[in-house]
Amino acid sequence: MKKILIVFGTRPEAIKLCPLVNYLKADGVFQVEVCVTGQHREMLDQVLRVFNVVPDADLQVMRPNQTLAGVTGAILSAMDEYLQRNRPDMVVIQGDTTTVMATTLAAFYHHIPIAHVEAGLRTGNLYSPWPEEGNRVITSHLADLHFCPTMTSRENLLREGIAENRIFVTGNTVIDALFSTLDRMRGLHLYVDGIPDCVQPSAAGGGRRMVLITGHRRENFGEGFRNICNAIGELADKFPEVSFVYPVHLNPQVRGTVADVLSDNKNKRKNIFLIDPLTYEYFVAMMQRADVILTDSGGVQEEAPSLGKPVLVMRDTTERPEALAAGTVKLVGTDRERIVSEVSRLLTDPVYYEQMANAENPYGDGKSCQRIGEVFERYFAENR
């Protein structure tokens, strides 16, 4: 039986790979092992619990105040040792994190085939998003199998000279994660700490309108996050009848700025709620509950359209142009005036709101894991 090693380290990777772990284990065709790097610690563990995935190995690479080079070196060294001891027939990685790039390099050094889930995303600017764009370019040119979420991603890889017979359009596994989570949540009464009853998931249709906010991108650290927080404060003043809920990322760079600009002792606003990061199922419930989502996340751009939620992306570029073309997403950058203007329009213009809310999601049908599994079966049949 061929051994497939699935490696991830951050919350977004876990959300998108845990459904694949569970599908492949249930399918029973392969021996499946899971190795986590721990690049995100608390938030990673939350996702593992939600999807009931127990890693076979945890490299625990993170140390306080690590640089990107330090994280890369730690993951590369730890993965090198792990692969020497455990020789899988395939290594699977997802997305564009430091874990992805360093694991790809380690597997390449050991001549182990690499499968890249969510392959082919590009902005064309190596510094936006940074370092993610560089990570995925490196990964694409070392990987053996490329699982693209859309035809646009496939075309990106073809332009870079990747062989056509190694590229497969599967949809995005985050839609598999979303649909399975929605199934598990049916009939559950979820209560989120730190927000009033009128904003709880159970208040959908009967509570106050709500804007859900997330932010974590490195390129927004510093002035970008300060602009974002100032925009949230201005919107809260402008729309006192609307609640603004912000599950604040654990990164100290993010938390420090948010606390400095928006914490309770800095303002008297009663409609801003700064809460701890939510587990995936609770976050899905809050996306369902939200009227507008303001984010710099990639995954949210893919998930929210399936829930009929307009998404404003606090970045200047996106590697997900399909959402822009479909009309489900709009870029607003970190410009305070533009954020305020676009959120205000969605809150006051029903026609504009419906245009974004009713656009079709281009990222798949929830069967991506099945398609990936079928490719693995064909690959190993052809490479015995």
N, C-alpha and C positions, 0 to 999 in steps of 0.2 A: 504494500500500500504506500503510495507516494505521500511524502510529508510536506505540508504547506505551513510555513511560519508567517503569521500575521503580526506586524509590528506597528505600534502606535504610541504616542506619548502625550498628546494634548486632548482636551475635551472634544473639539470638533472632529479630530481623527477618530476618536472612540465612537462618537455618535454615528459616523459614517461607516465604520468597519465592524462594530459589534453585530449589526444585522447580518453581515457576510459571515462572521464567525459562526453565528447560530445557524445560518442556512447550511453552510458546508458541514457542520457537525451533524445536523439532522439528516442531511443527504447521505452521509456515511461512506462516500466514495473515497475520501482522503483522510489521512491522519492530520488533524489540525492542531497546531500549537499557537499560543498567544504569548508574545513578549512585549512588555510595556517599558518605556524608558523613564516615565515619571516626569516628563517635561512640565506638565501641569500636574500637581499632586492632588489637592483636595477635589478640584473640579473633575479630574480624571476618575477618581475613585467613585464619585457620585454617579457617573455614567455607567461604570462597570456594574454597580448595584442595580441600576434601572434595567439593564439588559441581561442581568444575571450571568455575566461573563467573569470567570475566575482565571487570571493570567497564570501561565505555566512558569513565567519568570518575570521579575521586576528588577530592572537595572538600577533604579533609584539614583539617577545621575545628577540631580539638581543640588547645587550648593548656594548659599547666600551670595548675592551680588556677583553672579557669574556674568562674564561677557558672552557675546555670541560665539566668539572663538573658543572660549572655555567650554560652553555647552556643546559645541560641535566636536571638540576634541574628546570630551568625556563620553559622548554617545559613540563616537567612532571607535574609541579604545574598548569600551564595554561590549559593543556589538561584535568587534573583532574576536574577543575572547569567547563570547557566546557562540558564534558561528564555528569556531574551531572545535568546540565541544559538541555542538549539535548541528549536524549537517542536513539542513532541510533540502528538499528538491526544488522549492520555490520560496522566495521571500515576497510578501505582499505589503506594500505601503500605500498611503493615501494622502493626496493633497500636496502641500508645499511648505511644511514646517522644517525646522532644523533636524528633528527626528527623521523625517523623510530623506533629506539630502544625505545626512551622515550614515543612515542605515543603507541607503543605496550604494554609497561608496564602499562600505564594509562588505556588502554582498558581492559587488563587482570585483573587489580584491580577492574574494574567495571563489570566483567563477561560478556563483550561484545565480540562476535566472531570477529576474526581478519583474514583478507585475505591479504596475502603477494604476491605482484606482483614482478617478477624477483627473485623468491626464489631459494635457493639451490646453489648459487655461492660460491665457496670455493677455497682458496689457500692452506689451511692446516696450515697456520702460522698466529697466532693471532696478530702478530705485522707487518704483511705485506699483504694488506694495513692496516694501523693503523689510526683510530680505526675501520674502516669499517668491517674488518673480525669479530671482536668481536661483533659488532652491529648485523650482519646478523645471527651469531650463536645463540645469545640470542633470536632474533626475530623468528627464525625457531622453537624453542622449546616452544614458547608460541602461535604461530599462529594456526588457525583452517583450513584454506585453503591455499594451496601453489601452485602458478602459476609459473611453471618453464619455462624458455626460451628454454631449450634443454633437451635431454635425459640424458646428462652428469650431469646436475643439479639435475634431478630426482634421479639418482643413488646416488649422494652425500647425499640426504635426506634419502633415504632408508637405507644407511649404518649407519646413525645416529639414526635409529629407528623410523623415522616418518612413520605413517601408510600410506600404499599404496593408500587407497581409499580417502585420503585427498590431494594427489599430482596430478597435472594436467599439462601436457606439452602443452603450448599454443603458443610458439614462444615469441619474445620480442616485447613489445608495441612500442619500439623506431622505429621499422621498419614501424609500422602504422603511427607514427609521421612523419617519413621521407617521405613516399609515399604521404601522404596528403599534406605535405609542397611542394613537387615537383609539385603536381597538381596545387596548388595555384600559384606557381611561373611561370608557363608556360606563355610565352609572356611578362613577366615583365622585365624591364631594371633596374637592381639593381646597385647602385653606392655606393661603400664603401669609406668613408672618410679616408684620410691619406695614400692612396696608389696611385701610378701613373696609368694612363690609360692603360698602357701595362700589368698591373697586375689585372685589374678589371674583375669581373665575365664575362662581355660581351666580354672580349678579349680571351676567351678559344679558342684554336686552332690557334690563330693569335698573341698571346702575348708572353712575356717572360715566361720561365719555373718558377715554383713557389713551394716552400716548405712551407706548413702551419704548424704552431706550436701552441700547447696549453700545459699548465701545471698548476696544482693546488694542487697536492697531499701533504698532511702534511708530509709524510715520506721523501719527497724530499726537505723540507725546509732547508735552510742553505747551506751546502757544495754541496748537490745534485743539487740545482738550480744554484749554481755558476758554477758547472761543465757543466751543460746543456747550460748555457749562453756562456761559453767559447767555447764550441763545435760549437754553432751557429756562433760565431764570426770567428772561424777558417774556417768553411764551407763557410761563406760569402767571405772570402779572397781567398779561393781555387776556388770558382765558382762565379766570379764577374758577369757573364751573367745570373745568377739565382737569383730570388728575394726570400727573406725569410720574411714571414709575420707572425707576432706574436701578436694576440689579447691578451693583458696581463690581467690576472685575477685580480679582485679588491682586493684580500687579500693583506694587507700591507707587509706581509712576502715575497710574490711573487714579488710585484711591486718594493720593495726596492732593491732586488737583481738584477732584470732585469735592473732597472735604473742605478744601480752602475756599471754593467758590459757592458751594451749595449746601453745606452742612447747616443744621438747625440753628446753631449759635451765630451763624453769619447772616441769616435772613429770617423774616417773619412769615414766609409763605407757608400756607397750610395745605397746598395741593401738590407739593413735590415730595416723593417718597423714595428715599435712598435705602435700598435693602441689599442683603447679601446675595451672591449668585444663587440661582435656582437650579435644582436638579432638572434634568431634561424634560421629564413629564410635566413638571410644574411650569417650566418655561413654555412648553407647547400650549398648556392651558392658558397662560397669560397672552400668548400670541393670538389664540382664539378670541380672548376677551378684548384685546386691544382694538381701537379704531384706526390708529396710525402707528407705524413702527419706524423709529429713527435709529439707524445702526451703522456701524462700519464693518459688520460681519459678512463673510461670504455665505455661510450656511443659511442665514436668515433670508438672504436674497432668494434662495432656492425654495425654502420652506413656506414662507409667508404667502406667496401667490396661490398655493394650494388651499390656503385658508381664506382667500379673498381679502387679503390685507394689503393696502398700499405701503410701499417701502421707500423711505428716503435714505439714501446711502451717503454717509459723511466721509466721502472720499472723492478725489478728483478724477480717478480712473477706476474702471472695474474690469476684471477678467471674465465677467459674466455678461457680455453684451446682449445675449439672447433675452435677458429680462428687460433690458432697456428697449430693445426692439419690440418686445411684446407689450410694453407699456405698464408692466407691473412694478417697475423700479425707476427711480429718478435720482441722478447724482446731484448732491448739494454741497459737497466739499465740507470744509470746516469754516466757511465764511458765516459769521454770525447773522448778518442781514439776510443772506440767502436761506439759511435754515429757518429763520423766523418767518420769512415770506412764504416758503413752500408748505410748512406745517400749517400756517394760518390759512392758506388757500384750501388745503384739504379739510380743515375744520369748518370752513364757511361756505364752500362751493360744492353743493351736492352733485352737480353734473360732473365736475372734475374728479371728485371722489369716486363716483361710480365707474368712470372710465378706467381708473387704475385698479379698483377692487374687482372688476369683472373680467379683467384680461386673463388670457389662458396661460397656465404655467408651462414653460417649455422644458422642464427638467425631468420629466419621466412619469411612469405609471406605477411605481412601486414594485417592479419586477427586475430591478437591476441585478440583485444578488443571484437570481436564477440564471440570468444571461452570463454573468461572470463564471459561475460554476460550470456551465456548459462549455465555455471556452477552455477552461482548465482541463476538462475531460478530453476534448479534442487535442489539445496541446500535448498532453502526456501520452495519448494514443499514438500521436505522430512522432514522438521523441522518446521511444522506449530504449 
